């Protein structure tokens, strides 16, 4: 039967009560109860104010939701996942599992080859309407100004063969990565491109069950930064930045040039994003088919 924590039990549950690897239709109800309509209503109100940069109005809403167990915290608001996983906005490499640390080493070792192969493909997509890149309309209204473009290699654990033919060296590198640590089925592997002047609204990822590896490929200057929670960092070319995107985060970019000029790929912050499972998620929990319905965390 599903594990239901009581006053005498704590999380994580004994392995006998965790979902079987054969389970294919389980939902987060095995980990927490469903959120009420009131929680969904409050979430929409908070998001409304956050999109208008009114954190003074949004935070009281998040605080009320935290007190009622509707979100993990004011700054960490995923819809679903596993309660009591270790959480921090940014992770260090030595805080990962051994396999994940090896994956970071593989990505950093091959970053120049990845960039050399991807640069002409991304440059062509940036300067044409050939449909190579996915643009703002796939980002759920998060782009307030400028343009956010991606080229997706994996989605929910499935490889895009068409894209792979354009970047075969990267696909070979990803084969090495997968031998060390499984990719998160709740995430993606993609190139993410942001030119100067782009504003991406603060938002939270959907689940606390994944970690995002950002491999810096082109970082024009230190004005390209990312805030997660209350901490702000920048990318470095050839280095992996580890982000837990269930925390509220946003990307900060320098202002666009005063005169309209044609951007080149060297003007655009480009990273390779690789989603892996949170280090404390078990293989049994990885096998569960999760719905994306909001859950109650406490």
N, C-alpha and C positions, 0 to 999 in steps of 0.2 A: 504493500500500500504506500501511497505518497507519504513522505516524511513531513510531519506537522510539528514544528518546534513548540514546546511548552515551557513553563517556568523551570522545568527540570532538565531541559535540553538546550544545547547551544549550537551555533553554526560553526563549521560545516557539519552536516549530519554524518553518522556512521556510514561507512561505505555500503553496508547492506541496504541502507535506505536511500541511497542515491540512485538516479535513474539508470536502468539497465542499458547497456550499449545497444541492445536490440530495440529499445524504445524509439519509435519514429514519429509519434504524434503527441508528445508531451508538451505542455505549455509552462510558462513561468508560475502557474498556480502551484506547481510542485515546490516552489521556493517562497512564494509570498501570495497574499490574497489580492484580488483585483482592486484597482482604484475605483472610487465612486465617481459618479457624474460630476459631483462638486469639485473633485480634484482636477478633472479634465477642464472644467470651467475656469478654475483658478489658474491653471497652466496657460490657458489661452490669454487670460488677462495679463499675466506676467510677461508673456512673449510680446503682446501688443505694446506694452510700455518699453520693453527692452529694445524693440525695433525702432522706437522713436528716441532712443538714447536717454530715456527717463529712468535711470537706475534707482532714483529716489522713490519712484512709484512702484518699480518692479520688485525691489528687494523685500519690502514688507510682505508682498504676496508670497515670494519664495520662503521667507521666514515662517510664515503661517503654515505653508505646506510642509516644511521641515518638521515643525512641531507636531504635526499630525501624521508623520511618517509617509508623506506623499512624495517626497524627494529625499535623496541622501543628505544633502546640505544645500545651503543657499547657493554655493558655487558649483555643486555637482548635481546635475539634474537629468540623468538618463531615464528613458522610459521603462526599460526592462533590464534584467540581469540577475546577478546573484548577490544577496546581501552579505556584508561583512568581508568582501574582498579588500585587500590592502589598496589604498588609494592615495595618489599624489599627482599633481598636475604634470610634473616632469619627472622622468625616471633617469637614473644613471645606469650605465652598461653593467656595472658589477651588481646591480640589484635584479638582473634578469636571470633566468635559468641558464644552465650551461649551453644548451642548444641554441637559445636565443642570442647569447653572447657570441657564439660561433657564427650565427647568421649575420650579426652586425659586422663582424670581421670580414666575412665574404663580400658584403655589399661595399664596405669601405675599400677593400683590396681592389675591387673591379670598377670603381666609380668612374675612372677616366675612360675606360672602354665603353661603359654604359652611356656616358655623355657623348662620346665621339660618334656612337652609332645613332643615338636618339636626336642629336642636335639638328641634322638636316631634315629629319622627319617632322619634328616639332616646328622648325622654322618655316617649312612649307605650309603647315597647317595654320600657323600664326598669320601668314601673309596671303591667305587665299580663303575662298569659301568652298573648298573642295569637300568639306565634311569630314576631314581627318580628325579634328578636335571636337569634343563636346563643349558647348559654351554655356553661358549663364543660365539658360532655361532648365538645366538639370540640377540646380542647386537650391530648390525650394524657396526661391525669393530672398536668398541671403545676400545677393550682390546689390548693394545700394548705389554704387558708382563704379565705373570702369568695367573690366571684363575679367572673368575667372574661367580659364580653359583647362580641360583635362584630356588625357588620352589614357583610357582604361585597359589594362592588360588582364586583370582578373576581376570578377564580380561574384561574390558569395562562393568563392572557392573554385569557380569555373573559369578556365582560360579562354581568352578571345583569340582564336586561331588566326583571324585576319590581321590583328595587330601584331601578333607574335611573328608573322612573316616579315613584318617591317623592322622588328628589333630582335632578331634571332639570338644575338649574343646575350641580351638581357634575359631572354627565356631560358637560355642555358644556365645563366647565373641563378635564376629563380629555382631551377631544378636542384641546384646545390643547396639553396636556402631551405627548400622543403625537406631535404634529407635531415636537416638539423632541427627544424621546428615546423609544426603544421601551420598553414595560413589560416586565419580566422574566417570562417564561413559567414560571419556577420559583417565582413568588411570587404576591402578591395586591394588591388595593387594598381597604381596609376601614377602618371606624371601630372603634376599640378603646377600651373603657370599663372603668375600674377604680375602684370605690368605696373609701373608707377601710377598712382592715382586711383587704384582699385580699392574700394571699401567693402569688406565682407562683414556683415553684422555679427555681433556676438551670438554664439549658439553653443549647444551641447550635443555631443554625439549620442546615438540612440541607446547604447549599452555600456555598462562598466566591465564587460567581459573581454575587451580587446585593448591592445596597446598599439600605437601608431609609430612606425619607424619612418622618420623623414630623412632621406639621404639627400644632402645638399649637392646639387649639380651645377647651378649657376646662381650666385648671390651677388648682384651688382654692387651693393653697398650695405652697410650696417643699419641703414634706415628701414630695411625690410626686417620686421620683427614679428614675433608671435607671442601673444599674451594667453596664458592658461591659468585660471584661478587668479591669484594676486601676484603672479610672477611673469616677467617678460624676458624672453631670450631671443637670440638671433641664430640663423643658420650659418654653418661653415661649409665651404665646398669640400667634398670628400669625406664629410663626417656625418654620422647619424645622430639626429636629435630625437629623443624618445618622449612622446606625448601621450597622456591618458586623456583622450578627447571627450570623455564623459563629463569632464569639467568644462565650465563655460570658457570659450576661447574665441579669439579673433586675430586676424592678421593686420598688422600695421604697415603701410607702405608710404614711401615718399610721395610728394605731390607730383602730379603729371607735369610735363614740360609746359611752359607758358605758351609757346608756339606749337601748333599742331605739327608734329613730325612723325614720320613713319618709324615705328619701333622695330628694332631688330631683336633677335633671340637673346643677344647679350644684354639687353635692357630689362629683361624679364626674369623675375625670381622663379627658378624652376627647381622643384624637388621631386624625387621619386618617393611615393608613399607606399609602405608595405604594412598591412594590418596583420598582426599576430594575436594569438590568444593571450589574455592576461596570464601571467606566469603561474597563478594559483588555481586556474581552471583545470579540472581533471579531464582525462581522456573520456571518461564516461559522460561528463557534462558537455564536452565538445560534441558528442554524438546526438544530443537531444535536438529535436526540431523545435526551435523557439518561435513563438508568435511574437509580434511586436506590440502587443497590447501593454499599456502602462500597468505597473504593479504597485502594491503597497510595500514599502521597504522595511517598516517596523510594525 
